Amino acid sequence: MHLTQCLQRSLQQTPDKLVTLFGTRRHTYRQFGARVTRLAGALQGLGMAAGDRVGMLALNSDRYLEYMMGVWWGGGVLNPVNTRWSAAEIVYSLDDCDTRILLVDEQFLPLVEELRARAKRAPLFVYAGEGPAPVGLLSYEQLIAEATPVADAGRGYDDLACIMYTGGTTGFPKGVMQSHQNLWAACMPRTMDMPPIPGGVLLQVAPLFHVAGLARALIQFFAGECHALLPTFEAEEVLRIIERERVTETLLVPTMILGVLAHPRFADYDLSSLKRLTYGASPSAGAMVEQVIAALPGIELSHSYGLTEACPTVSSNLPDGHTEAARRSGRSRSVGRGGFGVLVKVVDEQGLEVPRGAVGEVIVRGPNVMQGYWNKPEESAKALRDGWLYTGDGAYMDDDGYLFIVDRLKDMIVSGGENIYSAEVENVIARHPAVALCAVIGVPHEQWGEAVHAVVVRKPGVALSEAEVRAHCREFIAGYKCPKSVEFRSELPLSGAGKILKKDLREPFWAGRQRAVN
Amino acid sequence: MHLTQCLQRSLQQTPDKLVTLFGTRRHTYRQFGARVTRLAGALQGLGMAAGDRVGMLALNSDRYLEYMMGVWWGGGVLNPVNTRWSAAEIVYSLDDCDTRILLVDEQFLPLVEELRARAKRAPLFVYAGEGPAPVGLLSYEQLIAEATPVADAGRGYDDLACIMYTGGTTGFPKGVMQSHQNLWAACMPRTMDMPPIPGGVLLQVAPLFHVAGLARALIQFFAGECHALLPTFEAEEVLRIIERERVTETLLVPTMILGVLAHPRFADYDLSSLKRLTYGASPSAGAMVEQVIAALPGIELSHSYGLTEACPTVSSNLPDGHTEAARRSGRSRSVGRGGFGVLVKVVDEQGLEVPRGAVGEVIVRGPNVMQGYWNKPEESAKALRDGWLYTGDGAYMDDDGYLFIVDRLKDMIVSGGENIYSAEVENVIARHPAVALCAVIGVPHEQWGEAVHAVVVRKPGVALSEAEVRAHCREFIAGYKCPKSVEFRSELPLSGAGKILKKDLREPFWAGRQRAVN
């Protein structure tokens, strides 16, 4: 149960098979293995000891996969940095888990000085982009060229493999501790239910810093197959690479899928190689599913539901939940059933299972469930109770074990596949001197599923514009977390106990819909 | 990583699906679950505490699968008794791991009194056969009827799941300690590479006390599919059940396959449902493979190599290693490649990997490798070195990682799929007062692969016949371990160090063959 075992196996059995396709660069497993074992040696040379964190702040590339395997091979722990975060958030997460080495690509060079200046203990920066390294940064390629390959450090099982930061209800990002076994076990259900197509090519365009992208990459490694990578989502690039690399399968969020389908040159590309499409982060993708099936007849659709704390997959709705009958019966709206090894229950506030059809909180148990939050025992104890992970998602289960997400018990917004905790945004807005009270909710949005909406009460006699609120937010948090719209009111609806009644705030936006999440 | 998790999942998702077909008896997962949770309660009522061993001495039946799941559900550990062993061997193994409860079916009732009398601490006997329990034995059906169902005891991960006895080079059976995680991980490669056919039916005719049968049953449970069971191998029964239950897949040893193919009524049965055939325990099944393909065109063949200590699978040669091209190139003679999560190497006497094509010992590492031998630290330390399991099998690996078994480094005979340690048989023969010296070797046998052959030097002036040697052996060891033939000589070839040169003894029998094992 070492995550490098799959690479060792491919090196033994299929060394001449292609593993990464990135732009015009293509590597076989043998070449990839040579780079990984040298990278592991180089990182050890830079001081990476067993269990030390190494970050990467970069868009998708073949080097991202080398980073994953190289850090593990050398005995380190990943800290894949959310590329959409503000400098403040990144610094918090690097400091929080004491990341000693940070790989950055050309996209994020502009952040380096700020990160260096603000970090409590600045990491070593390694330039892992294209072309020569800028002055003052170590060069990834030079490190690899000069390093001696090392043997696999042999970490596995309960050893930490990755710390992945996720937004926090308290306003601070939390580092989710994922062991080798957690990630191994989390990839198993999908590997069993829909093993990668032999000889196929996976398109990696969902960001690899997300657990969904990282886990899907791992599944491809488990099967010893090939990855084609795009640095970032651009609809026509997706069409182009599917045709060029004969991509057989990919994982996209609904926003990306809609972008691809709507592209004016959609019909100009040969997409006949594409057999499977997995989508996530969308309990209400009904219309999208119909569009996909109309545009790509015969494609196998699957929908996964998960969270970083479950590393990530909790349940999957497989192709048999997307048939015409399933779409008619409404089953295709389900996020599917618990995968092998994963126990899923819907419980009431006492933690007791509710009858089928009744709404409760989704709880999860299994070897895929995280070890806890880094250095946050209280938050860990809240999330993990009696061996069960409390997801904060409201759902019901039908008689066949299909899960239907209906609400979010945690105060969270999902916009374009990103989780945004209302509390985090509220904390930032509240810091503005002109704000008396505020609440942040998700409102339906055609493209993003939900959009962040702020309701603000100004302090008496003080001026504050929507643009000022948004500019203030952008200083502290990632752009995608900033309110897309701001509404000013003279008061907020409060409960008897003085709690803001978000339900009342949300109601007019969601009227006439079956769910209060999208 | 609890082996009962798959049952919990089926109970949640597919309670009305059939899980066991035995004779005219058929149970759904709901019925099976009700019996399992009551059986667990009954066993606890009989004193089974967490980690306690419960044995079963019975032919295959639906109750054998209930036993597996029921003991695990209740927190116990399996000790599946080899049904071909002598009373002396069974008593040794029951005493060795202190098995407190033993389930027996009608076939083994005649042994009960002897086991009770000879055991150091006799177990409780539970009659798990058909019809009412004989006087003096507890009744399995009555226990289930009267018990209260209990909740899953929740054992898993490194907790012991099973102690499986295997012949020992020292002459004493060794209890292989298999944890929940070991069995879980051992089933993964196969579950990934050849997931059970959805809606399919597995025929369980290979004995469930063997790790190969038990693991294959587990894989079927992992996938939530159905088992059809035959108590014992009989060629026409196999044909009949395939037709009647629309069996889709089965695991057989070559001896069984040849028996089925050669049956005079083979052509009278509709075998069109059978899609897959897995065979094991045979590095030289070339002719058999051709016969299967001629008789069952289009069938998917796979060959697995493993050992009890690896729980069991080490490598598999999948259908793509059985194509016409693979048969022409000789690749179909391979036992395949290491499965996912299992590292396999061929090493020299220093434990260093040999070049591809060179012969060495097969060593194995992974979460599937046993925890060790029960109460035998010295034997455990010999088998497990630096995290690697030394198999005692000689093999070479080709450039694509395919393993070819060429010799057995341990002094072991494989006859009809059963492992027989020469030392065990030699120890028994040597106890006969008329024997001066003896050696036991495997010789080629058309039906059984290998047959046990004894070479005996009599004490001067003492008479001893072949029949006497065989009768003497039958007193102490299972019939399949007794010599099929006995040869008397005046001396044995000895090395300079006085060691019997078994290679010289074997040579004339194996002349003209590529391997010295079958």
Interface residues (C-beta under 8 A of the other chain):
Chain A: M1 Q5 C6 Q8 R9 Q12 Q13 T14 G154 Y157 W184 A185 M188 T191 M192 D193 P195 F222 A223 R337 G338 F340 G341 L343 V344 G366 P367 G387 M397 D400 G401
Chain B: M1 Q5 C6 Q8 R9 Q12 Q13 T14 G154 Y157 W184 A185 M188 T191 M192 D193 P195 F222 A223 R337 G338 F340 G341 L343 V344 G366 P367 G387 M397 D400 G401
